Amino acid sequence: MAMNRYHNQAVETLARPDLDALIDERVRYTVRYADEHSPFYRRWFERHNVLPEAIREHEDLRDLPIISGATIRRYQPPQAGAFCFKSVPWEAVFTINETSGTSGIPKSFFLTWEDWERYAEKYARLFVSQGFGPGDRVVVCTSYGMNVGANTMTLAARDLGVTIIPEGKCTFPVRVMAHYRPTAVIGSVFKLLRLARRMEAEGVAPRDAGVKRLVVGGESFAPESRRYLEEVWGCPVYNTYGSTEGTMCGECVCQAGLHVPEDLVHFDLYDPRMERFVGDGETGRLVYTTLLPPGGKAGTLLINYDTEDTCSVVSRERCRCGRTHMRIDYPRREAETFRIGEAPLTRVDLEAAVFQPENMVSLNGEYEAFIYGGDETGETILRVSMECVDPARVDPAAVEETFLAALFRSAPGLSTAYEDGTLRILCNITPPGGLELHRAPGRPKRIVDRR
């Protein structure tokens, strides 16, 4: 891709002062729109003595309270008699969408056609920044349904001359790869690895399939798993971050952080323990605000919404691709962070340890972990199972040694607990299909806390 290609060059390359001015204009309009059209925010402003006209700049948002997913659920059925976040009349609602509901009752969102156009604009920018263009053929392996991801990508492709192959799942026949010669596949790390294994089993080498790029969305992943996936497919892997709420961001060809479409999405980062917002370079929880252009409408909008994901700002300087919008590090879900004593352990920490190059000679990347309370007071047991390609050719002791060394590099706080005996780590090697997650219904969990 030529480094000067953009979907909306005038906006994507705005100088920082002009971009900040645009953001502030949209903050003012969005807050006014919320006060006039959102039953929740009208009462919320009154309850917290917020004067909408006093919110003039994006920095002023930091003075407002923060809401959460629990807030949304509390103001919709069955806990409330109406959908208080719905901000347009029913005749203006184009679709009703829900979150996955993995952490409770699904959150309801009401999208106008304008909302869908803004969502598609965000993804179109990402696709162009990743090298997509007319003639590309893209297999979409994310669900078409109540979540917005797959439909948003499909709408974005319409404006780019990109052909979508809407599989929805990654269990489609291998003939699709051979017959249509897709130039890109969108899915999770493990869906794409399993697809590669199925292709190899049928004599189709992933590197020779004509795929020019892979896009991973819906989950954070370790640099080690990215490198392995790129090696298997022989093409770059781009990370994206999005949600039904509208937090669509993604990497460009430089792979130097996720670009935030700042004219449509506003992020702040805060440290909930310190009850303060954090500066660039510090890790904090993402707080999201919808930004509407003057005159725009939204079926559901959010102001100071805690996404429960953590990350940091990488840079607000112009990227090598020419884009000026800020870049953030890869978000990690707070729900996937576990504490062993005082030490945090995330799914990405485990993934980084599994996907060590020395181990991937014999492993296939599939893993699961369970955390238990030990027999001794204060003891914790971490049991990690990893699938291998051929059990007869694996040295379990060597795999464990490499895994532990990498885990302690990624999560150094665990090494102290391991050395003083309050943490036991049990490594188990299984043949293909030997993990519990293969037998569990629904979306697999890589870490399960059974304490």
C-alpha positions in Angstrom: 0.0 0.0 0.0 1.2 3.5 -0.8 1.8 5.3 2.5 -0.2 8.3 1.4 -3.5 6.5 1.0 -6.5 7.6 3.1 -10.2 7.1 3.2 -10.9 10.6 4.5 -7.6 12.4 4.1 -8.9 15.9 5.1 -9.9 14.6 8.6 -7.3 11.8 9.1 -4.4 14.3 8.5 -5.7 17.3 10.4 -3.0 19.2 12.3 -3.4 18.7 16.1 -4.7 22.2 16.8 -7.4 21.9 14.1 -8.3 18.3 15.3 -8.6 19.5 18.9 -10.9 22.3 17.8 -13.1 19.9 15.8 -13.3 17.5 18.9 -14.3 20.4 21.1 -17.1 21.5 18.7 -18.4 17.9 18.7 -18.2 17.6 22.5 -20.4 20.7 22.9 -22.9 19.4 20.4 -23.0 15.9 21.8 -23.6 17.1 25.4 -26.4 19.4 24.2 -27.9 16.6 22.1 -27.8 14.2 25.2 -29.5 16.8 27.3 -32.3 17.3 24.7 -32.9 13.8 23.6 -31.6 11.2 26.1 -33.9 10.5 29.1 -31.0 9.1 31.1 -28.6 12.0 30.5 -31.3 14.7 31.1 -31.9 13.3 34.6 -28.2 12.5 35.1 -27.2 16.1 34.4 -29.8 17.3 36.8 -28.8 14.9 39.5 -25.1 15.8 39.3 -25.7 19.5 38.9 -24.2 19.5 35.5 -24.9 22.5 33.2 -24.6 21.2 29.6 -23.6 24.6 28.4 -20.6 24.6 30.7 -19.0 21.7 28.9 -17.0 23.6 26.3 -13.9 21.4 25.7 -13.0 17.8 25.8 -11.0 18.4 29.0 -14.3 19.4 30.7 -15.5 15.8 30.3 -13.1 14.8 33.0 -15.2 16.7 35.5 -18.2 14.6 34.8 -19.1 11.3 36.6 -18.3 8.0 34.9 -20.9 5.5 34.0 -20.5 1.7 33.4 -22.2 -1.2 31.8 -24.1 -1.7 35.1 -25.5 1.7 34.6 -26.9 0.9 31.2 -28.5 -2.4 32.5 -30.0 -0.5 35.5 -31.8 1.9 33.1 -33.3 -0.7 30.7 -35.8 -3.6 31.2 -36.1 -5.6 33.3 -34.7 -3.3 35.9 -36.4 -0.2 34.4 -39.7 0.3 32.7 -38.1 1.8 29.6 -34.9 2.0 27.6 -33.6 5.3 29.1 -30.5 5.5 26.9 -32.6 5.4 23.7 -32.2 8.9 22.2 -34.5 8.9 19.2 -38.2 8.0 18.6 -38.9 4.4 17.5 -39.5 5.4 13.9 -35.9 6.6 13.7 -34.4 3.3 15.0 -32.9 1.3 12.2 -31.6 -1.7 14.2 -31.6 -2.9 17.8 -28.3 -4.5 18.8 -27.1 -6.1 22.0 -23.7 -6.9 23.5 -22.7 -10.5 24.0 -24.0 -10.6 27.6 -20.9 -12.6 28.8 -20.8 -10.4 32.0 -24.6 -10.4 32.6 -27.8 -9.3 30.9 -26.9 -8.0 27.4 -26.8 -4.2 27.1 -29.3 -2.8 24.5 -28.3 -0.3 21.8 -30.5 1.5 19.3 -28.8 2.4 16.1 -30.1 4.9 13.5 -28.9 4.7 9.9 -26.6 7.6 10.7 -25.0 5.5 13.4 -24.3 2.7 11.0 -22.8 5.2 8.5 -20.5 6.5 11.2 -19.5 3.0 12.3 -18.8 2.1 8.7 -16.7 5.2 8.3 -14.5 4.1 11.2 -13.9 0.7 9.7 -13.4 2.0 6.2 -10.6 4.2 7.5 -9.0 1.2 9.2 -9.3 -1.0 6.1 -7.6 1.6 3.9 -4.9 2.2 6.4 -4.2 -1.6 6.4 -3.9 -1.7 2.6 -7.4 -2.8 1.5 -8.6 -1.5 -1.8 -10.8 -2.3 -4.9 -10.6 -5.9 -5.9 -9.8 -7.3 -2.4 -11.8 -10.3 -1.3 -12.3 -10.7 2.4 -13.6 -13.6 4.4 -15.3 -12.3 7.5 -15.3 -14.9 10.3 -17.0 -12.8 12.9 -20.7 -13.3 13.8 -23.5 -11.7 11.8 -26.2 -11.1 14.4 -26.9 -8.8 17.4 -23.2 -7.7 17.6 -22.3 -5.0 15.1 -18.8 -6.0 14.0 -19.4 -8.2 10.9 -22.2 -5.9 9.6 -20.1 -2.8 10.1 -17.2 -4.3 8.2 -19.5 -5.3 5.4 -20.9 -1.8 5.1 -17.4 -0.4 5.1 -16.4 -2.7 2.3 -19.3 -1.4 0.1 -17.6 2.1 0.0 -14.1 0.7 -0.9 -14.9 -1.7 -3.8 -14.0 -4.7 -1.5 -15.8 -8.0 -1.9 -17.0 -9.6 1.3 -17.3 -13.4 1.8 -19.7 -13.4 4.8 -18.9 -16.8 6.4 -19.6 -15.6 10.0 -17.8 -18.6 11.4 -14.3 -19.9 10.6 -15.5 -23.5 10.1 -16.3 -23.0 6.4 -15.0 -25.5 3.8 -11.4 -25.2 2.7 -12.7 -25.0 -0.9 -13.6 -21.4 -0.2 -10.0 -20.5 0.1 -9.1 -22.4 -3.1 -12.1 -21.3 -5.2 -12.3 -17.6 -4.3 -8.7 -16.9 -3.5 -9.5 -14.3 -0.7 -6.9 -11.7 -0.2 -7.7 -11.2 3.5 -9.4 -13.1 6.4 -10.8 -11.5 9.5 -11.1 -13.5 12.7 -9.5 -14.3 16.1 -5.9 -15.6 16.5 -7.1 -19.1 17.2 -9.8 -19.2 14.5 -7.1 -18.3 12.0 -4.6 -20.9 13.3 -7.3 -23.6 13.2 -8.2 -22.6 9.6 -4.5 -22.9 8.7 -4.3 -26.4 10.2 -7.4 -27.5 8.3 -6.0 -26.1 5.1 -2.7 -28.0 5.6 -4.6 -31.2 6.3 -6.3 -30.9 2.9 -3.0 -30.1 1.1 -3.5 -26.3 0.9 -0.5 -24.3 2.2 -1.7 -21.1 4.0 1.4 -19.3 2.6 0.4 -20.1 -0.9 -3.3 -19.3 -0.6 -3.0 -15.7 -1.8 -3.9 -14.1 1.5 -2.1 -10.7 1.8 -3.2 -9.7 5.3 -5.0 -11.0 8.3 -7.1 -8.8 10.7 -7.7 -9.9 14.3 -10.5 -8.3 16.1 -12.5 -8.7 19.3 -9.6 -9.7 21.6 -6.1 -8.6 22.6 -3.2 -10.9 21.8 0.5 -11.2 22.6 3.2 -10.1 20.2 4.5 -13.7 20.3 1.2 -15.1 18.9 1.1 -12.4 16.2 4.6 -13.3 15.1 3.7 -17.0 15.0 0.5 -16.3 13.0 2.4 -14.1 10.5 4.9 -17.0 10.1 2.2 -19.6 9.5 0.4 -17.4 6.9 3.3 -15.5 5.5 1.6 -12.1 5.7 1.1 -9.2 8.2 -1.5 -9.5 11.0 -3.3 -6.3 12.0 -5.0 -5.6 15.3 -8.4 -3.9 15.7 -10.5 -3.0 18.7 -14.2 -2.4 18.6 -17.5 -2.8 20.4 -21.2 -2.4 20.0 -20.8 0.9 21.9 -18.8 2.2 18.9 -15.1 2.1 20.0 -13.6 1.2 16.6 -9.8 1.6 16.4 -7.1 -0.2 14.5 -3.5 -0.5 13.3 -2.3 0.9 10.1 0.5 -0.8 8.0 3.1 0.6 10.4 1.8 -1.6 13.3 2.7 1.1 15.8 -0.5 1.3 17.9 -4.2 1.5 17.2 -5.4 4.7 15.5 -8.4 6.3 17.3 -10.8 8.2 15.0 -10.8 11.2 17.3 -13.4 13.1 15.4 -16.0 10.3 16.1 -14.6 8.7 19.3 -13.2 10.4 22.4 -11.1 8.5 24.9 -9.8 9.4 28.3 -7.8 7.1 30.6 -8.3 6.9 34.4 -6.9 5.0 37.3 -9.9 3.8 39.3 -7.8 3.1 42.4 -6.3 6.6 42.5 -9.6 8.2 41.3 -7.7 10.3 38.8 -7.2 10.5 35.1 -3.8 9.4 34.0 -1.4 11.0 31.5 0.0 9.7 28.2 2.2 6.6 28.6 0.5 5.6 31.9 -1.9 2.6 31.9 -5.5 3.3 32.7 -9.0 2.2 32.0 -10.6 3.5 28.7 -13.4 6.0 29.2 -15.4 6.4 26.0 -17.6 9.3 24.8 -19.6 9.3 21.5 -18.9 12.3 19.4 -21.6 13.6 17.0 -21.1 16.1 14.2 -23.4 19.2 14.6 -26.8 18.2 13.3 -26.2 14.5 13.7 -28.4 12.1 15.6 -27.7 8.9 17.6 -30.0 6.2 18.7 -27.8 5.6 21.8 -24.9 7.8 22.9 -22.5 7.5 25.8 -20.6 10.1 27.8 -17.8 9.0 30.1 -18.5 5.3 29.7 -16.1 2.9 31.4 -15.3 0.2 28.8 -13.6 -1.9 31.5 -10.6 -2.2 29.2 -7.1 -1.0 30.0 -4.4 0.5 27.8 -2.2 3.5 27.4 -1.7 6.3 24.9 1.3 5.5 22.6 1.5 8.8 20.8 -0.3 11.9 19.7 2.3 12.7 17.1 1.9 12.2 13.4 2.3 8.5 12.5 4.7 7.4 9.8 1.6 6.6 7.7 0.8 10.4 7.8 -2.2 10.1 10.1 -2.4 12.6 13.0 -5.0 10.9 15.2 -3.7 9.5 18.4 -2.6 5.9 18.8 -3.3 3.7 21.8 -1.7 0.5 23.0 -3.6 -2.7 22.5 -6.5 -2.8 25.1 -6.8 -5.6 27.6 -10.0 -6.6 29.2 -10.2 -6.0 33.0 -12.3 -9.2 33.2 -9.3 -11.2 31.9 -7.0 -9.9 34.7 -6.6 -12.2 37.7 -4.7 -11.5 41.0 -2.5 -14.1 42.6 -1.5 -12.4 45.8 -0.6 -8.9 44.8 0.6 -10.0 41.3 -1.7 -9.5 38.3 -1.9 -12.2 35.6 -3.6 -11.6 32.3 -4.6 -13.9 29.5 -2.1 -12.1 27.3 0.7 -12.9 29.8 -0.1 -16.6 29.4 -0.4 -16.4 25.7 3.0 -14.8 25.4 4.5 -17.7 27.4 2.8 -20.4 25.3 3.8 -18.9 22.0 7.5 -19.0 22.6 9.3 -19.9 19.3 11.2 -22.8 21.0 7.9 -24.3 22.1 5.9 -23.7 18.9 8.0 -26.4 17.2 5.9 -28.9 19.0 2.9 -27.0 20.3 -0.1 -25.9 18.2 -0.9 -22.8 20.3 -4.1 -24.0 21.9 -4.0 -23.7 25.7 -6.2 -23.2 28.8 -5.4 -22.4 32.4 -7.3 -22.9 35.7 -6.5 -21.1 39.0 -7.3 -23.1 42.2 -6.9 -22.5 45.9 -4.2 -24.9 47.3 -4.3 -27.2 50.3 -2.0 -24.9 52.2 -3.1 -21.6 53.7 -2.5 -18.8 51.2 -1.4 -21.3 48.5 -2.5 -20.8 44.9 -2.3 -23.4 42.1 -2.1 -22.4 38.4 -2.6 -25.4 36.1 -1.8 -24.7 32.5 -2.5 -27.2 29.7 -1.0 -26.8 26.2 -1.8 -28.9 23.1 1.0 -30.5 21.2 1.2 -31.6 17.6 2.6 -35.1 18.4 2.9 -36.2 22.0 5.6 -38.7 21.2 7.9 -36.0 20.1 7.5 -33.5 23.0 9.9 -33.0 25.8 7.5 -31.8 28.6 10.3 -30.6 30.8 11.8 -28.4 28.1 8.4 -27.0 27.3 7.7 -26.2 31.0 11.1 -24.5 31.4 10.6 -22.3 28.4 7.1 -21.5 29.4 8.0 -20.5 33.0 10.9 -18.3 32.0 8.6 -16.4 29.5 5.8 -16.2 32.0 8.0 -14.6 34.6 9.3 -12.1 32.1 5.7 -11.2 31.1 4.3 -11.2 34.6 7.3 -10.7 36.9 5.2 -10.4 40.0 4.5 -14.1 39.8 8.1 -15.1 40.3 8.2 -14.1 43.9 5.1 -16.1 44.8 6.5 -19.1 42.9 9.9 -18.9 44.6 8.4 -18.6 48.1 6.1 -21.5 47.6 2.7 -19.6 47.7 2.2 -20.3 44.0 2.5 -23.7 42.4 2.4 -23.9 38.6 1.5 -27.2 37.0 2.2 -27.6 33.3 0.4 -30.3 31.3 0.9 -31.4 27.7 -2.2 -32.8 25.9 -2.7 -34.2 22.4 -4.9 -32.2 19.9 -8.5 -31.9 21.2 -7.4 -32.7 24.8 -8.4 -29.4 26.4 -11.6 -28.9 28.4 -12.5 -25.8 26.3 -13.1 -28.0 23.3 -16.0 -29.7 25.1 -17.5 -26.6 26.7 -20.4 -24.9 24.9 -20.1 -21.2 23.9 -17.1 -18.9 23.6 -14.1 -20.6 25.1 -12.4 -19.1 28.2 -8.6 -19.4 28.3 -8.4 -18.7 32.0 -10.9 -19.9 34.6 -10.6 -18.9 38.2 -11.9 -21.8 40.4 -10.8 -20.5 43.7 
